[in-house]
Amino acid sequence: MTKEEFIKDLRESLYTEIPSIEIENNVRYYSEYIDNQLRSGRTIDQVMGELGDPRLIARTIIETSKLGKTNYNNTYDNSYQEEYPNGSDSYNDNEHGYSKTYNFNGKIPLRYRILGIAILALIIMVIIFVGSLAIQLFVSVGIPILLMYLLVRIISRR
């Protein structure tokens, strides 16, 4: 079996069973694996003998993919992927076939920094306002009550 036959059989066995993005990822993986093995000096017969039947590999991929997922017996591509350069984090909603890659390069965008500063300033203002209310309440109510308490204690001792 040639590499092209192996990839063709694998792709056909996966078709309509899993989302097309997963098919392409698996096909790319096995294609690169075969190329790497051939570059390392192995023959195509050795590599194909090691890999085995592509339909059996496809069945394993399908069963693994369906663990905890719904059935993807659709003839259309129900996957969506949005990629950002140097994306390091990703979100996969495999139930619906959606995939989204996020990028965080350590720099927070300016709009989020401004929003953070505004929220922090608002929190500080609320703390100052509540603190000033507490001080006013203590001065207007707490101190007179404390003075009356001390006066009653002094009078009651005599």
Buried (B, 14 or more C-beta within 10 A) or exposed (E): BEBEEBBBBBBEBBEBBBBBBBBEEBBEEBBEEBEEBBEEEBEBEEBBEEBEBBEEBBBEBBEEBBEEBEEBEEEEEEBEEEEEEEBEEEEBEBEEBBBBBEEEEEEEEEEEEEEEEEEEEEEEEEEEEEEEEEEEEEEEEEEEEEEEEEEEEEEEEE
